[in-house]
Amino acid sequence: MSYFLLVLCALLIVWFARMILGHVKWWRYLWYLRTSLPGPPRHWLLGNIPTLGTGEVSVHNTIRYFKDYPDLYVLFFGPFRPGIVLTNIEYIRTILKSTEPKSPNYLFLFDWIGDGLLLSSGDKWFKRRKMLTPAFHFDILKSYVPVVNDVSHVLLDIWQEHADKGTSFNVFDYISLFTLDVLLRCAFSDHSSSCLAEKDNNPYVKAVHGISQIPRQRFRFLPYHINWIFKLSPMGRRFHQYVRVLHEYSEKAIGKRRKQLLEEGSASLSKKYVDFLDILLSAKDEDGNGLTDVEIREEVNTFMFEGHDTTASGLCWTLYCLAKYPEHQEKCRSEVKELLSNKDDVTWEDLNKLVYTSMCIKESMRMYPPVPLYSRQLSQDYTLDGYKLQKGSVVTVNVNGHHHNPRIWPDPEKFDPQRFSAENAKTHDSFAFIPFSAGPRNCIGQNFAMNEMKIAIAHIINRFRIEVDPLQKTERVVALILRAKYGILLKLSSL
């Protein structure tokens, strides 16, 4: 007995010593960040929270910091929570070329999307990425073009009422439903309801709309960062109600389709196109193992999250830029009119011919990146030109600041689609334009999103002339996606 107690005491002493040493190491690192790395002035208790600002102030501060700190800078959220923002393109390249996991802030999404492609790391992420890559092959994306055309026609018919009235309206409300409709039809080909027509009358649509707002609200209220406080709050209860609706819908669809495959085999897939769910059900790893129903649910919900508001943001800001700069809108329209002169729909072959339209979409995403921030948590120590970043640190790539960095983009506040002409694009660093991130953890669905935006824009400007509401207040809000605080108010007129 005495021997057992001796061993137990020794283990406790070792554990306690390691804990103390770990804390000492972290405190020394905090002191190093405070005294040796550059950054804006901070309050002793609140850190940089009072000076960061919100909305447009925050955006302008970010751009100013990129000018003031050419390599990196440190922000403190309170006295003990540092965040390192990279501004040097070589440092950004180093982190994005790695497979470092997402920062803990993304864990706010975990109960919804689980440990899928977005949140997983290490071998699990690598395996999942390899299994899902075929889902975004060109042959699969080609089959989705008619889906986007069909949903675009529904959108245009609804917008025709606004054009007839001659009144401005917030396009984000509709575009968000548009992208959700496209995703549902591409994920579940037997999905028959229309998000645009039903709006929030559909429980699934209501849940997706509701849940996508909550992580942003939770992030802004520090007490809700603590899980048990959040779960007991009205917002937390609402979040988990949405999660139940979304999980039940996905599980029901997965079970139904798996049963069809078992009973009917490949004959059950004899439909217009193979959807995302079909691909997940048939995916196999190197050992011939497929995904479980829970793993499929994780990837379906990740697909809905990553492709919904992000694409909607990109589309809305592109429409805003085309409305604000009518000369570029006219160039796009001439290109589209030539392609659609004798037909109603955009074809797969047309997508590569929408050259100027693509340039305008990319320039819009440079100025207004749909995902303005990427954060990673380091799994190892890094030394970047003498700056020491310790394992466990959260580093951020501020895409909005990066896309407005005058060292990379001359005259960055000017809307100039020619930056993305074939000739000029050759001179770009591959990590200069990163709306879909870059490196091995880049957005797996970026071609899907670009195709969707090109088709939607083509249909819209082929029928309508777009103008900015003269009373439009364009104040950006930086969150999970880049939003307009007061919406994006546009006015349409039929051609």
matplotlib code that plots the C-alpha trace (Angstrom):
import matplotlib.pyplot as plt

x = [0.0, 2.8, 4.5, 1.3, 0.9, 4.5, 4.0, 0.7, 2.4, 5.2, 2.8, 0.9, 4.1, 5.1, 1.6, 1.6, 5.1, 4.3, 1.1, 3.1, 5.8, 3.2, 1.6, 5.0, 5.8, 2.5, 2.9, 6.4, 4.9, 2.2, 4.9, 6.9, 3.8, 3.1, 6.7, 8.4, 5.8, 4.3, 0.7, -1.7, -1.8, -3.9, -5.8, -4.2, -7.5, -9.6, -6.8, -7.6, -11.4, -12.2, -10.1, -11.0, -14.3, -17.2, -18.6, -16.8, -14.5, -13.2, -12.7, -10.7, -8.7, -7.7, -6.6, -4.6, -2.9, -1.8, 0.0, 1.5, 2.6, 4.1, 4.8, 2.3, 0.6, -0.9, -4.3, -5.4, -9.1, -9.0, -5.7, -4.9, -6.4, -4.0, -4.6, -1.8, -2.7, -0.4, 0.2, 3.3, 2.3, 5.2, 3.9, 0.4, 1.8, 3.6, 0.4, -2.0, 0.3, 0.2, -2.8, -3.1, -6.6, -9.2, -9.1, -11.3, -13.8, -15.0, -16.1, -19.2, -20.4, -19.5, -23.0, -24.4, -21.8, -19.8, -16.3, -16.6, -14.2, -14.2, -13.5, -11.5, -7.7, -4.8, -5.3, -9.1, -9.2, -6.8, -8.9, -12.1, -10.8, -9.6, -13.0, -14.9, -12.8, -14.7, -17.9, -16.6, -15.2, -16.1, -18.4, -20.4, -20.4, -21.6, -24.8, -25.6, -25.8, -29.5, -30.3, -28.8, -30.6, -34.0, -33.6, -32.4, -35.7, -37.7, -35.6, -36.1, -39.9, -40.0, -37.8, -39.9, -42.5, -39.9, -38.8, -42.5, -43.0, -39.7, -38.9, -35.6, -35.3, -32.7, -31.3, -29.5, -32.8, -33.6, -30.1, -29.6, -32.8, -31.5, -28.2, -30.0, -32.4, -29.5, -27.7, -30.7, -31.4, -27.8, -27.5, -30.9, -32.1, -35.5, -36.0, -39.1, -40.0, -38.8, -37.0, -37.7, -41.4, -41.9, -39.4, -39.4, -42.6, -40.4, -39.0, -35.6, -35.3, -36.3, -33.7, -30.8, -31.6, -31.9, -28.9, -26.5, -27.0, -26.2, -22.4, -21.8, -24.0, -22.4, -18.9, -19.7, -20.9, -17.9, -20.0, -21.5, -18.1, -18.5, -20.5, -22.7, -23.7, -24.6, -26.6, -28.7, -29.3, -32.4, -30.0, -28.4, -31.8, -32.9, -29.6, -30.1, -33.7, -32.5, -29.8, -32.4, -34.5, -31.5, -30.2, -33.6, -34.0, -30.6, -30.9, -34.3, -32.9, -29.8, -31.8, -34.3, -31.6, -29.4, -32.5, -33.1, -29.5, -29.7, -33.0, -32.6, -28.9, -27.6, -31.1, -32.2, -29.7, -31.2, -32.3, -31.3, -28.1, -26.1, -26.4, -24.1, -25.8, -25.4, -21.7, -21.3, -23.2, -21.0, -17.6, -15.0, -11.6, -8.5, -9.6, -13.0, -14.8, -17.7, -18.9, -21.3, -24.7, -23.3, -20.3, -22.5, -24.7, -21.6, -20.6, -24.1, -24.4, -20.9, -21.8, -24.9, -23.0, -20.0, -22.0, -25.0, -24.3, -20.8, -21.9, -24.8, -22.4, -20.2, -23.2, -24.7, -21.5, -20.9, -24.4, -23.6, -20.4, -22.0, -24.8, -22.2, -20.1, -22.5, -19.8, -18.6, -22.2, -22.7, -19.6, -20.8, -24.3, -22.8, -21.0, -24.0, -26.4, -24.1, -24.2, -27.9, -29.1, -31.1, -31.6, -32.9, -30.2, -26.5, -24.8, -21.7, -19.7, -20.8, -19.2, -15.6, -16.9, -18.1, -14.7, -15.4, -18.2, -15.7, -13.2, -15.9, -16.9, -13.2, -12.6, -15.8, -14.5, -11.2, -12.8, -15.5, -14.3, -17.2, -15.2, -13.2, -11.1, -9.4, -8.1, -5.8, -4.5, -0.9, -0.1, 3.7, 6.1, 6.9, 9.7, 9.0, 12.0, 12.7, 9.1, 8.4, 4.9, 4.2, 2.2, -1.4, -1.4, -4.3, -3.2, -5.5, -5.4, -7.5, -8.5, -10.2, -7.0, -4.9, -7.0, -6.6, -2.9, -1.2, 2.0, 0.2, -2.7, -1.8, -4.7, -6.6, -9.8, -10.3, -12.7, -10.7, -11.7, -8.6, -6.5, -7.9, -7.4, -5.5, -2.4, -2.4, -3.4, -0.2, 1.7, -0.3, 1.3, -0.8, -1.5, -2.4, -6.1, -7.5, -11.4, -11.6, -8.4, -5.4, -3.2, -4.4, -7.3, -8.7, -12.4, -13.2, -16.3, -14.9, -15.6, -19.2, -19.5, -18.0, -20.2, -23.3, -22.4, -21.6, -24.9, -26.9, -25.3, -25.7, -29.5, -30.0, -28.2, -29.7, -33.2, -32.6, -30.5, -29.3, -28.9, -27.8, -30.5, -29.4, -30.1, -27.9, -25.6, -22.8, -21.4, -19.6, -19.9, -17.0, -18.2, -18.2, -19.2, -18.9, -22.4, -23.8, -25.2, -28.2, -28.5, -27.8, -30.6, -30.8, -33.3, -34.1, -35.5, -36.5, -34.6]
y = [0.0, 2.4, 1.7, 2.5, 5.8, 6.7, 6.1, 8.0, 11.0, 10.9, 11.0, 13.9, 15.9, 15.3, 16.3, 19.4, 20.4, 20.0, 22.1, 24.9, 24.8, 25.0, 28.0, 29.7, 29.1, 30.6, 33.6, 34.2, 34.0, 36.5, 38.9, 38.3, 39.1, 42.3, 43.6, 42.2, 42.1, 45.2, 46.2, 49.1, 50.6, 48.6, 49.1, 47.2, 45.3, 45.4, 45.1, 46.4, 45.9, 49.6, 50.8, 48.1, 49.6, 48.0, 48.2, 50.5, 51.8, 48.3, 47.8, 51.1, 50.2, 46.9, 48.6, 51.1, 48.4, 46.7, 49.9, 50.5, 46.9, 45.3, 41.9, 41.2, 42.7, 41.5, 42.3, 41.5, 40.7, 41.4, 40.9, 37.3, 36.5, 37.4, 37.1, 37.5, 39.0, 38.3, 41.1, 39.8, 37.8, 35.3, 34.7, 34.2, 31.8, 29.8, 29.3, 28.7, 26.2, 24.2, 22.0, 23.8, 23.3, 26.0, 28.3, 27.5, 30.2, 27.8, 25.4, 27.5, 25.7, 22.2, 21.2, 22.0, 20.8, 18.4, 17.2, 17.4, 18.8, 22.3, 21.6, 18.3, 18.2, 15.8, 12.4, 12.7, 15.9, 14.5, 11.3, 13.2, 15.8, 12.9, 11.2, 14.4, 15.7, 13.7, 15.5, 18.7, 17.2, 19.1, 16.3, 16.7, 20.5, 20.4, 18.6, 21.4, 24.2, 23.5, 23.6, 27.1, 28.2, 27.0, 28.7, 31.9, 32.0, 31.8, 34.7, 36.8, 36.4, 37.5, 40.5, 41.5, 42.7, 45.1, 46.3, 47.0, 49.0, 50.9, 50.7, 49.7, 46.6, 44.7, 42.1, 40.1, 38.7, 37.1, 36.1, 34.2, 32.2, 31.8, 30.2, 28.0, 26.8, 25.9, 24.0, 22.0, 20.9, 20.0, 18.2, 16.5, 16.2, 15.1, 18.4, 19.8, 22.9, 26.4, 28.5, 31.7, 30.9, 29.6, 31.8, 30.9, 28.8, 25.7, 24.5, 23.5, 26.9, 28.7, 26.7, 27.3, 31.0, 31.3, 29.2, 31.0, 34.3, 32.9, 32.2, 35.8, 37.1, 34.6, 35.7, 39.3, 38.5, 37.2, 35.4, 33.2, 31.9, 29.7, 26.7, 26.1, 29.8, 29.8, 26.5, 28.0, 31.3, 31.9, 32.2, 28.8, 27.1, 28.5, 27.3, 23.8, 23.8, 24.6, 22.0, 19.3, 20.4, 20.3, 17.0, 15.3, 16.5, 15.3, 12.0, 11.3, 12.1, 10.0, 7.0, 7.2, 7.4, 4.6, 2.4, 3.1, 2.2, -1.1, -2.1, -0.8, -0.5, 1.9, 1.9, 4.3, 6.9, 7.0, 10.6, 14.0, 14.2, 12.6, 14.9, 15.5, 13.0, 10.2, 10.9, 10.8, 7.5, 5.9, 7.4, 4.9, 5.3, 3.4, 0.4, 0.3, 1.8, 4.3, 7.1, 6.5, 8.3, 10.7, 11.5, 12.0, 14.3, 16.3, 16.8, 17.7, 20.3, 21.6, 21.9, 23.9, 26.2, 26.9, 27.4, 29.4, 32.8, 33.0, 32.7, 35.0, 37.6, 37.3, 37.7, 40.7, 42.6, 41.9, 43.3, 46.3, 47.0, 46.5, 49.0, 51.5, 51.3, 51.2, 51.3, 47.8, 46.6, 47.5, 45.6, 42.5, 42.9, 43.1, 39.9, 38.2, 39.4, 37.9, 34.5, 34.5, 36.1, 33.1, 31.0, 31.3, 29.5, 29.6, 26.4, 24.7, 25.8, 29.4, 29.7, 30.1, 32.7, 35.0, 36.5, 40.1, 39.0, 36.7, 39.6, 41.8, 39.0, 38.6, 42.3, 42.5, 39.7, 41.5, 44.6, 42.9, 39.3, 37.1, 35.5, 38.4, 36.4, 33.0, 31.9, 28.9, 27.5, 26.5, 22.9, 23.6, 26.4, 28.8, 31.3, 33.9, 36.2, 36.2, 36.5, 33.5, 32.1, 29.4, 26.3, 26.9, 30.5, 31.7, 33.4, 35.3, 36.1, 39.3, 38.8, 42.2, 44.0, 41.7, 42.5, 46.2, 46.1, 48.7, 46.7, 44.0, 45.9, 49.4, 51.9, 49.3, 51.3, 51.6, 49.1, 47.8, 44.5, 44.6, 43.5, 40.0, 40.1, 37.0, 39.1, 40.8, 37.7, 36.1, 38.6, 38.0, 36.1, 32.9, 34.1, 37.7, 36.9, 34.5, 34.9, 31.1, 30.8, 29.0, 26.0, 22.5, 23.8, 26.0, 26.0, 22.7, 24.2, 27.3, 26.3, 25.4, 28.9, 30.7, 28.9, 29.7, 33.4, 33.7, 32.1, 34.2, 37.5, 36.6, 36.1, 39.2, 41.7, 40.1, 41.1, 44.1, 47.3, 47.7, 50.9, 51.8, 53.3, 56.9, 56.6, 53.5, 53.4, 51.1, 50.1, 46.8, 44.4, 41.9, 38.6, 35.0, 36.6, 40.2, 41.8, 45.2, 46.6, 48.3, 45.7, 46.2, 48.3, 48.2, 49.4, 47.4, 48.5, 46.0, 46.1]
z = [0.0, 0.9, -2.4, -4.3, -2.4, -3.1, -6.9, -6.8, -5.0, -7.5, -10.4, -8.9, -8.3, -12.0, -13.2, -11.0, -12.0, -15.7, -15.2, -13.5, -16.2, -18.9, -17.2, -16.8, -20.4, -21.5, -19.3, -20.6, -24.1, -23.3, -22.1, -25.3, -27.4, -25.4, -25.4, -28.5, -31.3, -32.9, -32.5, -31.8, -28.3, -25.9, -22.6, -19.6, -19.0, -22.1, -24.6, -28.0, -27.7, -27.2, -30.2, -32.7, -33.5, -35.3, -38.8, -41.2, -38.5, -37.9, -41.7, -42.0, -38.9, -40.4, -43.7, -41.6, -39.6, -42.8, -43.7, -40.3, -39.6, -42.8, -41.2, -38.5, -35.5, -32.2, -30.9, -27.3, -26.5, -22.8, -20.9, -21.7, -25.1, -27.9, -31.6, -34.2, -37.5, -40.4, -43.0, -44.8, -47.8, -47.1, -43.6, -45.0, -47.5, -44.8, -42.7, -45.5, -47.2, -44.0, -42.8, -39.5, -37.9, -37.7, -34.6, -31.5, -32.6, -35.4, -32.7, -32.2, -35.3, -34.0, -32.7, -36.2, -38.7, -36.6, -37.3, -41.0, -43.6, -42.3, -38.6, -38.8, -38.8, -39.2, -40.8, -40.5, -42.5, -45.2, -45.6, -45.7, -48.2, -50.5, -50.3, -51.1, -54.0, -56.6, -55.6, -57.2, -60.4, -63.5, -64.7, -61.5, -61.6, -65.2, -64.2, -61.7, -64.3, -65.2, -61.5, -61.2, -64.4, -63.0, -59.6, -61.4, -63.4, -60.2, -58.8, -61.9, -61.9, -58.2, -58.9, -61.9, -59.4, -57.9, -61.3, -62.3, -59.1, -59.6, -55.9, -54.3, -52.1, -50.1, -52.5, -49.8, -48.4, -51.8, -52.8, -49.5, -50.3, -53.9, -52.8, -50.3, -52.9, -55.2, -52.5, -51.4, -55.0, -55.6, -52.2, -52.4, -56.0, -54.8, -52.9, -54.4, -52.4, -53.4, -50.8, -52.7, -53.0, -49.5, -47.7, -43.9, -44.2, -44.7, -41.3, -42.8, -44.6, -41.4, -39.4, -41.9, -42.0, -38.2, -37.3, -39.7, -37.8, -34.3, -34.4, -35.3, -32.5, -30.1, -31.0, -30.2, -26.6, -24.6, -21.9, -24.6, -25.5, -22.4, -23.5, -20.5, -20.3, -24.0, -23.7, -20.9, -22.8, -25.0, -28.0, -27.1, -26.7, -30.1, -31.7, -30.5, -31.6, -35.1, -34.9, -34.1, -37.2, -39.5, -38.2, -38.4, -42.0, -43.1, -41.3, -42.8, -46.3, -45.8, -44.5, -47.3, -50.0, -48.4, -48.4, -52.1, -52.9, -51.0, -52.5, -56.1, -56.6, -59.2, -60.9, -58.1, -59.4, -62.9, -62.6, -64.0, -62.1, -59.3, -56.3, -53.3, -51.1, -53.8, -53.9, -50.2, -49.9, -52.6, -51.4, -50.2, -48.7, -49.7, -47.6, -49.2, -46.1, -46.7, -44.5, -41.7, -41.6, -39.0, -41.1, -44.2, -42.1, -41.1, -44.7, -45.9, -43.2, -43.9, -47.6, -46.6, -44.2, -46.5, -49.7, -48.4, -47.0, -48.4, -52.0, -51.2, -49.9, -53.0, -55.3, -53.4, -53.4, -57.1, -57.9, -55.7, -57.6, -61.0, -59.9, -58.6, -61.7, -64.6, -67.3, -66.1, -65.9, -69.6, -70.6, -68.8, -70.3, -73.9, -73.2, -71.8, -74.5, -77.2, -75.4, -74.7, -77.9, -79.0, -75.8, -72.3, -70.3, -69.7, -70.7, -69.3, -72.4, -71.9, -68.5, -69.9, -72.3, -69.5, -69.3, -68.4, -66.0, -64.2, -64.0, -62.3, -59.9, -58.9, -58.5, -56.3, -54.1, -53.9, -52.6, -50.6, -49.8, -48.7, -45.9, -44.5, -41.9, -41.7, -38.4, -37.6, -34.3, -34.6, -33.9, -33.7, -33.1, -36.0, -36.4, -39.1, -39.7, -36.0, -34.8, -32.6, -32.7, -30.1, -30.5, -29.5, -30.8, -32.9, -36.1, -38.4, -42.1, -42.5, -46.1, -46.3, -45.2, -47.4, -50.5, -49.8, -49.1, -51.3, -51.3, -53.2, -55.0, -56.3, -55.8, -53.8, -53.4, -57.1, -58.8, -61.7, -63.2, -65.5, -62.6, -63.4, -67.2, -68.5, -69.0, -65.6, -63.7, -64.7, -62.6, -59.5, -56.6, -56.0, -52.5, -53.3, -54.1, -51.6, -51.3, -51.1, -49.0, -50.5, -50.0, -49.1, -47.0, -49.6, -50.3, -52.0, -53.6, -55.1, -58.7, -57.7, -56.2, -59.1, -61.6, -59.5, -59.4, -63.1, -64.1, -61.6, -62.7, -66.4, -65.9, -63.8, -66.0, -69.1, -67.9, -65.6, -65.4, -61.8, -59.9, -56.4, -54.2, -53.7, -49.9, -49.6, -46.6, -47.3, -43.9, -43.9, -41.0, -40.5, -39.1, -40.5, -43.8, -45.0, -44.6, -45.2, -42.0, -43.7, -46.4, -50.1, -51.6, -55.3, -57.9, -61.0, -64.4, -67.1, -70.4]

ax = plt.figure().add_subplot(projection="3d")
ax.plot(x, y, z, "-o")
ax.set_aspect("equal")
plt.show()
